[in-house]
Structure formats: structure tokens, C-alpha cells
Amino acid sequence: MMNYIKSECYRVSHTKGIYLTTGILTALVILLNVLDSLFGGIYATTSFSYSNLVGYPMMYGVMGVNTAYVLYEGSRKNGNLKNTVASGISRVKIFAGECIVATAAATVSMIVVICVWVVSAEMCLEKAGPVGLGDFLMEIPAMYLIAVACLISSMVFLDFFGNLIVAGIVWIALWFLIPTAFMLLGMRFDVIAGIAMWFPNNFLEVNALHVNLSECVTAWDSAEGFARCILSGAAGIACFSLLGAMLLRRKDLV
């Protein structure tokens, strides 16, 4: 398996997908901060810039999924997966290797984009407002495991369904539509309300309502909130890793 991971690292580092994705994101960040400094008026502050991510923390998960699809959706079209399976590596080991490599690539890309975001914001914008650099940086450890869980779940669906569109629809339903349904049911049934608030999109969205021009209260401000982020992310990683192993082992047996 280590040889497969090494070969995937080599393949990913020698293809333009991850570089293009990272380049586009960094260019957009710089452009938005520069435009904000020139035409933003009262919004030309670091607080407003940082709030664009602090107020939408699930963007970490979306970007993780985007990285996974950029790296591996194409490999199914050009026959790389079939060749790897034919060489004797099980689908479960392939899945595990892909998740490790995609997570590593997404992490490096995230670090680059965040560094560019901070440098460009601090250079171009007035340091003012309720959302500070500390809030922006604390979002990274709070959201990291949730983002990895999002990435792994997308890999499960992509490997199982073999179709980007279907995998994307199932992923959106699982991470956004189903939690919303639980939230609505929770307004009527108290027992469901407690369950609903363990879905990342729900407890993050509730707190995101307090990230604006006058205040910044995030889900990870308190020890309890930070722990909820970590635990829900860890549970997601464990559940989707197990689900992927079970589903893809069945494919090996077919």
C-alpha cells in the first residue's frame, strides 16, 4: 500500500490539477482583497475579508471535496483505476490511499491559500472590525476534521457510484439537505433537536448568524463548541472510512 501511496503522490505532484486549483483560489483571494481595498468603502477592512470565510465555515468542506474530485474524477475516465485494480491492489486499499493523498494535497493547498489570504488582507485592508485574525486562524483547527470527513465521504460516493454528478448530488443531500430536514423536525420534536445539532452544517450555520459587521461569535469560540467541531469531524471520518471499506470490499467480491 505504501508503494501505491508513493506512486499517487508522484502522480498528483506531476499533474496540473492541484496546481491549477490552488492558483485559481489564490488569484481570486488576492483579487477580492485588492478590489475591496479600492472600492469597498466601509467594507475595506480585514474584518470583512475574514468574515467571508469565518461566516461560511463549510467552505472548507466544499473545497476539500473539490480537491478530491479534481484529483480523482479524471483517473476513472482514463482507466487508471481499472489498471490499478488489475495489478492486484484491492479497492479498499486504493480507497485508503486515495483519501490519504487527497487529504495531503488539500491540506497543502489550504495552507497556501490561507497564507495568501492573510498577507493580502493585512497589506491591502484596514485592520478594523469584529472579525480578527485570531478568529480566522482558529477556524482552521476547528474545521479541519470536518473538512477531511467531507473529503472522505466524497471519495466514498465517487468510488461507489463511479459518476461525478451522482456522487455530488448524494454528497450535497447528506451534508446539507438531510441536516436541514433534521433541523426542521427538531423545531417540533425536542429529541430530534438534540440530534440535529450534531450535524456540522446545522451548528455552524446557527453560529454563523452572529458573524457580521458588529459582532463575531463563532461555533469554536467556547470549549464546548470547539469540542463539538472536533468530535463531529472525527465521527464523520470514522463513519465514512468504515462505510467506504464495507462498500468497496463488496465490489472486490463481486
C-alpha positions as CSV (number, residue, x, y, z in Angstrom):
1,M,0.0,0.0,0.0
2,M,2.9,2.4,0.8
3,N,4.1,1.9,-2.8
4,Y,0.7,2.8,-4.1
5,I,0.6,6.0,-1.9
6,K,4.1,6.9,-3.1
7,S,3.0,6.4,-6.8
8,E,-0.1,8.5,-6.2
9,C,1.9,11.3,-4.6
10,Y,4.2,11.3,-7.6
11,R,1.2,11.3,-10.0
12,V,-0.6,14.2,-8.2
13,S,2.6,16.3,-7.9
14,H,3.2,15.9,-11.6
15,T,-0.3,16.8,-12.8
16,K,-1.6,20.3,-13.2
17,G,-5.0,19.8,-11.5
18,I,-3.9,20.7,-7.9
19,Y,-1.6,23.5,-9.1
20,L,-4.4,25.0,-11.2
21,T,-6.9,24.8,-8.4
22,T,-4.6,26.4,-5.9
23,G,-3.6,29.0,-8.4
24,I,-7.2,30.0,-9.2
25,L,-8.1,30.2,-5.5
26,T,-5.1,32.3,-4.5
27,A,-5.7,34.6,-7.5
28,L,-9.3,35.1,-6.5
29,V,-8.4,35.8,-2.9
30,I,-5.8,38.5,-4.0
31,L,-8.3,40.0,-6.5
32,L,-11.1,40.2,-4.0
33,N,-8.9,41.8,-1.3
34,V,-7.5,44.3,-3.8
35,L,-10.9,45.2,-5.2
36,D,-12.2,45.5,-1.6
37,S,-9.4,47.9,-0.7
38,L,-10.1,50.1,-3.8
39,F,-13.9,50.1,-3.9
40,G,-15.1,48.6,-0.7
41,G,-15.7,51.8,1.2
42,I,-16.7,50.9,4.8
43,Y,-16.2,47.2,3.9
44,A,-12.5,47.7,3.1
45,T,-11.4,46.1,6.4
46,T,-9.7,42.9,7.3
47,S,-12.8,42.0,9.3
48,F,-15.0,42.0,6.2
49,S,-12.4,40.0,4.3
50,Y,-12.0,37.3,7.0
51,S,-15.8,37.1,7.6
52,N,-16.2,35.8,4.1
53,L,-14.7,32.5,5.3
54,V,-15.5,32.7,9.0
55,G,-19.2,33.2,8.2
56,Y,-19.2,30.2,5.8
57,P,-17.1,27.6,7.5
58,M,-18.5,24.7,5.4
59,M,-16.5,26.2,2.6
60,Y,-13.6,24.2,4.0
61,G,-15.6,21.0,3.3
62,V,-16.6,22.1,-0.1
63,M,-13.0,22.9,-1.1
64,G,-11.9,19.5,0.2
65,V,-14.5,17.8,-2.0
66,N,-13.4,19.9,-4.9
67,T,-9.8,18.9,-4.5
68,A,-10.8,15.2,-4.3
69,Y,-12.8,15.4,-7.5
70,V,-10.1,17.3,-9.3
71,L,-7.5,14.7,-8.4
72,Y,-9.5,11.5,-8.9
73,E,-12.6,12.0,-11.1
74,G,-10.4,12.1,-14.2
75,S,-8.5,8.9,-13.2
76,R,-11.7,6.9,-13.6
77,K,-12.2,8.2,-17.1
78,N,-8.7,7.4,-18.4
79,G,-8.7,3.9,-16.9
80,N,-6.1,4.4,-14.1
81,L,-8.4,2.8,-11.6
82,K,-9.0,-0.3,-13.7
83,N,-5.3,-0.7,-14.2
84,T,-4.6,-0.4,-10.5
85,V,-7.3,-3.0,-9.6
86,A,-5.9,-5.3,-12.3
87,S,-2.4,-5.1,-10.8
88,G,-3.7,-6.8,-7.6
89,I,-4.4,-3.9,-5.2
90,S,-7.8,-4.2,-3.5
91,R,-10.4,-1.4,-3.9
92,V,-10.3,-0.8,-0.1
93,K,-6.5,-0.2,-0.2
94,I,-6.9,2.0,-3.3
95,F,-9.7,4.0,-1.4
96,A,-7.5,4.4,1.7
97,G,-4.5,5.5,-0.4
98,E,-6.6,8.0,-2.4
99,C,-8.0,9.5,0.8
100,I,-4.6,9.9,2.3
101,V,-3.1,11.6,-0.8
102,A,-6.2,13.8,-1.5
103,T,-6.1,14.9,2.2
104,A,-2.4,15.8,2.0
105,A,-2.9,17.7,-1.3
106,A,-5.9,19.5,0.0
107,T,-4.0,20.5,3.2
108,V,-1.1,21.9,1.3
109,S,-3.4,23.8,-1.0
110,M,-5.3,25.2,2.0
111,I,-2.1,26.4,3.7
112,V,-1.0,28.2,0.6
113,V,-4.4,29.9,0.1
114,I,-4.8,30.9,3.7
115,C,-1.3,32.4,3.8
116,V,-2.0,34.4,0.7
117,W,-5.4,35.5,2.1
118,V,-3.8,36.7,5.4
119,V,-0.9,38.5,3.7
120,S,-3.0,40.2,1.1
121,A,-5.7,41.3,3.6
122,E,-3.1,42.6,6.1
123,M,-1.3,44.6,3.3
124,C,-4.3,46.0,1.5
125,L,-7.0,46.5,4.1
126,E,-7.6,48.5,7.3
127,K,-7.2,46.4,10.4
128,A,-10.6,47.0,11.9
129,G,-13.9,45.3,12.8
130,P,-15.1,42.4,15.0
131,V,-13.7,39.5,13.0
132,G,-10.0,39.3,13.8
133,L,-7.0,37.3,12.5
134,G,-7.4,35.1,15.6
135,D,-11.0,34.1,14.6
136,F,-9.8,33.4,11.0
137,L,-6.9,31.2,12.1
138,M,-8.8,29.3,14.8
139,E,-11.3,28.3,12.2
140,I,-8.6,26.0,10.6
141,P,-8.2,23.5,13.5
142,A,-11.9,23.7,14.3
143,M,-12.9,22.9,10.7
144,Y,-10.0,20.6,9.7
145,L,-11.5,17.2,10.7
146,I,-14.9,18.2,9.3
147,A,-13.3,19.1,6.0
148,V,-11.5,15.8,6.0
149,A,-14.7,13.9,6.7
150,C,-16.3,15.8,3.8
151,L,-13.4,14.8,1.5
152,I,-13.5,11.1,2.5
153,S,-17.3,10.9,2.1
154,S,-17.0,12.4,-1.4
155,M,-14.3,9.7,-2.2
156,V,-16.7,7.0,-1.0
157,F,-19.5,8.2,-3.2
158,L,-17.2,8.7,-6.2
159,D,-15.7,5.2,-5.9
160,F,-19.1,3.6,-5.3
161,F,-21.2,5.3,-7.9
162,G,-18.4,5.9,-10.4
163,N,-20.2,9.1,-11.6
164,L,-19.3,12.6,-10.6
165,I,-22.8,14.1,-10.9
166,V,-24.4,11.3,-8.8
167,A,-21.7,11.4,-6.2
168,G,-22.1,15.2,-6.0
169,I,-25.8,15.0,-5.5
170,V,-25.6,12.3,-2.8
171,W,-22.9,14.4,-1.0
172,I,-25.0,17.5,-1.0
173,A,-28.0,15.6,0.2
174,L,-26.0,14.0,3.0
175,W,-24.2,17.1,4.2
176,F,-26.8,19.8,3.6
177,L,-30.3,18.6,2.8
178,I,-30.7,15.8,5.4
179,P,-29.3,18.0,8.2
180,T,-31.8,20.8,7.2
181,A,-34.6,18.2,7.4
182,F,-33.5,17.2,10.9
183,M,-33.3,20.8,11.9
184,L,-36.9,21.4,10.8
185,L,-38.1,18.3,12.6
186,G,-36.2,19.4,15.6
187,M,-38.4,22.5,15.8
188,R,-41.3,20.2,16.5
189,F,-39.7,17.3,18.4
190,D,-37.2,18.0,21.1
191,V,-35.5,14.7,20.9
192,I,-34.6,15.3,17.3
193,A,-33.4,18.8,18.0
194,G,-30.5,17.4,20.1
195,I,-29.5,15.1,17.2
196,A,-29.9,17.8,14.6
197,M,-27.3,20.0,16.4
198,W,-24.6,17.4,15.9
199,F,-24.7,17.8,12.1
200,P,-21.9,20.3,11.2
201,N,-23.9,22.3,8.8
202,N,-26.6,22.9,11.5
203,F,-24.5,24.0,14.5
204,L,-22.1,26.0,12.2
205,E,-25.0,27.8,10.5
206,V,-26.6,28.8,13.8
207,N,-23.4,30.4,15.0
208,A,-22.6,31.9,11.6
209,L,-25.7,34.2,12.1
210,H,-23.5,36.1,14.6
211,V,-20.6,36.8,12.3
212,N,-21.3,40.3,10.8
213,L,-20.1,43.9,10.9
214,S,-21.0,44.3,14.6
215,E,-20.1,41.0,16.3
216,C,-18.2,37.8,15.8
217,V,-19.4,34.7,17.8
218,T,-18.3,31.5,16.2
219,A,-19.0,27.9,16.8
220,W,-15.5,27.3,18.1
221,D,-15.3,30.3,20.5
222,S,-16.2,28.1,23.5
223,A,-14.5,24.9,24.7
224,E,-17.8,23.1,24.2
225,G,-18.3,24.4,20.7
226,F,-14.7,23.6,19.7
227,A,-15.1,20.1,21.1
228,R,-18.3,19.7,19.1
229,C,-16.4,20.6,15.9
230,I,-13.6,18.1,16.6
231,L,-15.9,15.3,17.7
232,S,-18.3,15.6,14.8
233,G,-15.4,15.7,12.4
234,A,-13.7,12.7,13.9
235,A,-17.0,10.8,13.9
236,G,-17.5,11.6,10.3
237,I,-14.0,10.4,9.4
238,A,-14.6,7.1,11.2
239,C,-18.1,6.5,9.8
240,F,-17.2,7.3,6.2
241,S,-13.9,5.4,6.3
242,L,-15.8,2.3,7.6
243,L,-18.6,2.8,5.1
244,G,-16.1,3.1,2.2
245,A,-14.3,-0.1,3.3
246,M,-17.5,-2.0,3.6
247,L,-18.9,-0.9,0.2
248,L,-15.7,-1.3,-1.7
249,R,-14.9,-4.7,-0.2
250,R,-18.2,-5.9,-1.6
251,K,-17.2,-4.6,-5.0
252,D,-14.0,-6.6,-4.8
253,L,-16.0,-9.7,-4.0
254,V,-18.4,-9.3,-7.0
